[in-house]
Amino acid sequence: MKKIFAILGALIIVVAAVVIVRTILHAPAPQSSTKIITLDIDAQAVARHMSEAIQFRTVSNQPPTPLDPEAFNGFIAWLQATYPEVHATMTRELIADYTILLKWPGSNPTAKPILLIGHYDVVPVLPGTETLWTQPPYAGLVEDGWIWGRGALDDKSGVIAQMEAATYLIRQGFQPNRTIYFSFGHDEELDGHGAQGVVQYFKDQGIQLDWSLDEGGFLIDGLFPGVDVPIATINIAEKGFLSVELIATGQEGHSSAPPKETAVGILAQAIVNVQNAPLPGTMDGLAKEMYDQISRHMPFEQRMLFANLWLFGPILSSILSDQEIANAMMRTTTAPTMLSGSIKDNILPAKAISVINFRVHPRDTIESVIHHIEAAIDDDRVEIKIIPGATEPSDVASTTSSSFKALATTTREVFGDVVIAPGIMIAATDSRFYSLVVDNAYRFNPILVRPDVLSSFHGPNERIRVDSVIQAATFFALLIKTEAGAK
């Protein structure tokens, strides 16, 4: 017995030693100090342009409510008038009436083009939430270094930053070596018909792009306790999109003499069954890559967990599954969103319908998710119907390409010593379409925010700092010079 205890004690010591050594070695990779680069970009002009852009109510209303043609045409005309050097240097196509495609011809026609993406449509302000806004949502008020209004973060700041960067470079006499396209969508917040039209344009022209950059992860300061440097998440993949209707059938009639199970009851059980059977999610793939970089900057105790996934992996996966964003990084998510049944409280409906939205992780497919739903419900009385508009997860872009390295280097040149981590886009962007004509599609907003500001994304009090837009413009100007300058 003593021998057994001695062996167990020795094993514990060995395991503890391995854990401690691996934790010590799990440290940030050495980085040479980066000198921050600033450009002479007019802050007053940037603030004014952002303010004016926000005042155009380019709202993507939920169908059947149409968009306002006057607002969208007004924005297109305003962009041309505000950035005359850009429109004099580049050619412009209007796709699907309102999506703007600009082409800056390069001097080397054999070099693969690159694509910078943004969108100028915005989500509506939900009725009843107007009083929650500190400043009116469409006034574009500039106060104490902040620009307030719908679209400040999502994504008029991206459009304006790219136009400011292009204007700066044109005034400096810059001529790109390879062609640069700018695509500014008008319905990204809906179904992305504009982006799909641009993709078709590229296909018709026989154009395959080297890489693209769309909105995506931000630089976030204060996201993880104990991590005292901002984290820049460059998303290298995007989840797929799948909404399904669950349609339960039952006996129609008067509610005074109901059957044992009604269509509503059958549907309710089906929803519960699906929610209680989440798709598998583990700390592997993209989630592992992202946390591998971030965790190197965490305090010793947290770092120990990530440095020893061979031992703590299941525990860590369980902990992260209880956190909404972390859970979404690891698996296909399940979100019941809509319900309908009878038209009157005393009528039993023949059908009850629910909509469940899934954001499909790259390890899954639409087909595999449908099979999972069928197995979870296991009831022939419930029909599963795919709602049009479903998209598979994107391809995974390279983290070893020169373009990814340029994104990382440029981020450090503008923001200093930050953590660069690859990630996955858990929401939908127009890049789900552009990836069909792009070798490597990246998603990243070069904007530094804190979690409290990020929470205004699609919500009340959306806002951005003037200097954040200037930093974003600087980022795009430096990136263009690096990736499209003379080689």
N, C-alpha and C positions, 0 to 999 in steps of 0.2 A: 504493500500500500504506500509506504514511504517513497518507493521508487516511482510509483505512478504520480504522486504529488510533485515529486522532484521534476519529472518530465513535463508535467503541466505547467509548473512554475517557470521552467526554462522556455517553454513555448510562449508563455505570456510575455516574458522578457524580450524574446526575439521579435514577437509581433509588435510590442511597444516600441522597440528600437527601430523597426522598419517604418512604423507610422511616423515617428518623430523625424527620422532622416528624410523620408519622402516629403514631409511637410516643410522642412528647412530648405530642401532643394526646389520646392514649388514656389519659386520667387519670380518677380518680374525679370524678363530678359534684359540684359544691359542695353541701354539706349544712349546714343550720343546726344548731348544737349542740343536742342533745336532753337535757333534764333527766330523769334517771332517777326513775321513780315507784315507791315502795314502799307496800304496804298492810299494815295491822296484822292479819296472818294468823298464827294460833297455831302456831308451829313444832312444839311438843310434840304437839299434837293431830294435825297432819299426819303426823308420824313414826309416831304410834300407829296412825292409820288405815291408812297404807300397810302397816305391819307386819301388822295384822290381815287386810287384804285379801289379802296374799301367802299367808297361811296356808290360805286356801281353795284346795284343789287342783282348780281349774277347768280341767282339762287337756282339750284337744281331741285325743283319741286317734285314731290312724288306723283307719278302719273295717277289719274288722268290730268292733273293740273299742269298746264303747259309752262314752259319757261317764258320769260319776258323778252321778246326780240329786241326791244328798245335798249334794255340794259346790256345785252350781249353785243349788239352792234355798236353801242356807245363805247363799251370797253375796247373793242377792236380799233375803233377810230381814235380813241384816246391814246392807246398804246403806240399807234403810228405817229401821232402828233407829238407825243412825249419823248420818243426815241427816234428822231429823224435820221441820225447817223446810221443806226441799225437798219432801218428800212431802206436807206439809200445804198447800203453795202450788200444787203442780203435780198434774196428773192422770197416772196411770200405766196403760200397757197392757203386757201380756206377750205378745210375738209369738213364735210357734213355741215356746211354753212357757217359754223362758228369756231371750230378747232383751228388754231393757228399753227402753221408749219413754216418755219424760217430756215433758209439754207444759206450758209456762209461758205462759199466755194473755196476749196483748198487749192494750193498751187500744184499739188501732186495728185493727179486723177487716179493713180494706181493705189494710193493709200486708202485703207478701209476707213469709212467715215465713223464719226461718233455722234451720239444723240444725248442731249440734255432735255429733261422732261419736267413739266410743271402743269398745274391746272389752275384756272381762274374762276371756276364755278365754286359755290360754297353751299353748305347745308343750311336749311332754314333755321330761323330762331323759333323754337317751339312755342306755340301759343300759350300764354299764361306765364311764360318765364321772362317776359320783357322787364318786369320790375326787379329781377335778380341782377340785371346788368348795372354796373357802376356808371358806365357811360353808354349812350345810345349805340346799338350794335352796328349801324351803318353810317355813323357820323364821321368815322375815321379821325377821331380826336387825338391830337398829339399833346401829351402833357407829362412833364417831369421825365422826359426821355423815353416814354412809352407811347406806342401807337395802339389804339384800341379799336376793336371791331371784328366782325365776322370775316374771316379770311386772312387775318393777321398771321396766324400760324399755318393755316390750311387753306390754300397754299399760295395766296397772292404774294407773300414774301419771297417764295421761291422764284416766281415769275419775275418780280421786280429785281431781285438780286442778280438773276441771270442777265437781264437787260442792262443793268448798271455795269456789270462786268464786261459785257460786250461793248458797251459805249466807251468805257475806260480804255479798253484795248484798241478800239478803232482810233480813238484820239491819240493814242501812243504810236499809231502807224503799224500796228501788228497785222501781219498777214498769215493766216493759218496754213500749215503745210498740207493738212488733210481737211476734208470738208466736215463742217460741224452743222448738225441740225438741231433746231430748238422746236420742241412740240409742246404747245400749251392747250390742254384739253378743256372742253366746255361742259362735259358731262361725266367727269370722273366719279362724282359722287352718286351717279346712277349706274348706267350700264356700259359706259365707255364707248359709245358708238363712234365718237370722234377719233379715239385712239385706234379703234378697229379700222376706220377709214384710212388713217395714216399708215397702218401696217399694210393694208391693201395697196396703197400708193407705192410703198417701198417694194412690195412684191412685183407690182406691174413694171416698176423701173429696174427690176433685177438688182436691187440694192440690199446687201447684207452688211450690217453694221458691226464694228469691232466690239464696242461696249456702249452701254447706256447708263445714265444716272437719273433716278426718279426720287421722289420724296420717300422717306422711310424712317429709319431710326434717327433720333436726335443725339446731341451731346447732352447728357444729363448729369447735373451736379447734385450730389446728395441722395442718389438713388439707393445705395446700400450703406447701412450704418458701418462706420469704420473704414470705408473707402474714401479717402480724402482728396481724390483727384476725379475730374469728370470722366465719364465713360462715353465713348463714341461707338455706337453700334452700327456697323455698316452691314445692312441686311443683304445676304447673298442668295436668298430664296424667298418665296412667297407662298403662303398657304393657298390651297384651292378653295373654291366656294361651292357649297351645295345646300340648297334648300329643298325640303321634301314636304309634301302634304301627307298627313296620315288621315285617311278617310274611313271612319267606322260606320257601319250600317246597323240599323236596329228597327224595331217595330214602331211604326208611326201611329199616333192616336192621342187620346185624352190622358192627361197626367193623373187623373183620379184613379185609374186602374192600370198602373204601370206593370210591365213585365219584370222579371227578376233582374235583368240587365238591360239598360237602355243604351242607345248609341253613344250618349255622353259618358256613361259609366265605362263602356268598352274602350272608348278613346282615352279616358283619364288613366285607365290601367296601362294602356299602351305607352302613354307618355311617361308614366312612372317607370315602366320597365326599361325604356330607352335611357332615361336619366340615371337609373341605377346600374346601368351597364356601360360605363365610359369606355371609350376605345383605349387600348393599351398605350402607355406613355412611360418612357424611361429616360434616364440621363445618358443618352447616346447621340450620335450624329451631331446636328447643328447645335443643340442645347449644350452638349458636352464641350464643343469647340468654344462656344461663347463663354460659358462659366469657367473653362480652363484659363482663359485670359483674365477675366474679372477677378476670380478668386485669388489670384497671385498677389493682389493688392489688399486682401482682407486681413483682419486680425488673425493671430495664430490659431485660435480655436476653430473659426469657420474655415480657414485655409486647410486645416487638418482633414476636414470632411471631404473637401473637393480633391485634395491630393491623394486620397486613399479610397477611391471609388470601389476598388476591389473588396473593401471591407465595409464601407459606409454607404455604398451606392443605393441599396434598397431603402435605407433609412432616409437618405437625402431625397430620393424620389418621392417618398411619402410626404415629407415636410413641404417640398416645393409644390406638390399637387394641391395643397391647401391654399396656395397663393395664386390669385387669379392670373396675373401676367405670366408667372413662372409656369403654371399649369398649361397655359396656352402655348408656351414654347415647346412643351414636351409631347403634346398629343393632339389629335383631332378633337376639337371641342364640340360640345353638344349644347344647343341653346333653343329650347322651345320659346317661340316668340308670338304666335298668333293662335286664336281660338274662335270658332263659330259653331253655333248649334241651332236651336229653335228660334223662330221669329217671335214667340210669345211664351210667357212663363208657364202656361198650362197646356202646351202642346208638346208631345213627344216627337223629336225630329227623326226623320228617316235616316238622316246622315248628320254626323258631327265631324268637324274638320279642324285639324291643328297643323300649324307650320312649324317645323323644326329646322334651324339653321346649323350647318356644320362647316367649320373651317378646317379643311383637309390638310393634315400634315404630310410632308413629302414622303414619309414612309408608307402612306396609305394611298388608295385610289378611290374614285367615286364608286366603282364597282364593289370594292372591298367594304366600303362604308355601308352600301345598300345591303350587302349580305349580313353585315353585323346588325343592322336595324331589324332585318327579318328574323334573325335568330333571337334577338332580345325580345321582340314582341310575341312571336310564336303564336299568332292568332290569325286564322284565315278570314275573319270578319273585318280585318283592318287592311285596307289597300294602301300601298306606298307608291306615291307618284312624285317623280322628279319635276321640280319647277324649272322652266326654261331659264337659261343663264348660268348653269353650272359650269365650273372650270376646274380642270385638274391642277394639282400643285405645280409650281414652276420648276424648271431645271435649277440646279444649284450652281451658282457662278463660282469661278475659281478664286481662291485666296492666294494663289502663287503667281497670278498674272501681273504684268507690268502695270495694268490699269488699277488693280486693287492696291498695289504698292504705292502708286501715285496718289490714290485717295487717302491712304494712311499718312503718307509724307506731307501732303498738302494740309491735312487736318492738323498735324503737329506744327506746321509753319504758321498757321493762323491762330491756333489755340494753345500752343505750348505742349507741355508734357501731359498728355491724356492717355487713358487706356483705350486702345483700339481693339475691338472685338467683332468677329463676324456674328451675324444673327439671322433670325428668320422674321419676316414680315407677317404678323398675325392678322392684319386687316388686308383689304384689297386695294390695289393701285392699278393704274393703267399699264404698268409693266407686265401684268399677267397677259396682255396682248402683245406688247412690244418684244417680249422674250422670243417670239416666233421669228423675228428677223434680226436678232442681236446675239452675238456669241456669248457675251457675259453681261447680264442685267443686274445692276446694283441699285440699292435703295437707301438713301441717306440724306438727312437734312443737316447742313452745316450750321446749325443754330444751337447755341448753348442755353439751356433752360433748367429751371429747378422743377421738381415734381408738382409744386402747387400751381405753377404757370402751365405746365403740360396738361393739368387736369381741365384747363379751359378749352382744350381741343374739342370741337363740336359742342361745347357747353357755353354757359354764360361767361362774360368777361374775358373773351378771347383777346389776347394782346401779345405784343412783342416789343422788345427794346429796339430803339433806333440803331444803337451800336451793334446789335445782333444782325440786323439786315446788312450793315456795312461789312461785318465779318463774313457773312455769307457771300456777298458780292466779291470780296477779296478772295475767298476760297475758289469761287468759280473762275475768276480771272487767272489765278495762279495755276489752277488745274488745266485750263485751256492752253496756257503757255507751255506747260509741261507736256501735255499729251497731244497737242496739235501744232506745236512750234516746230521750227526747222530742226531736223535731227542731224 
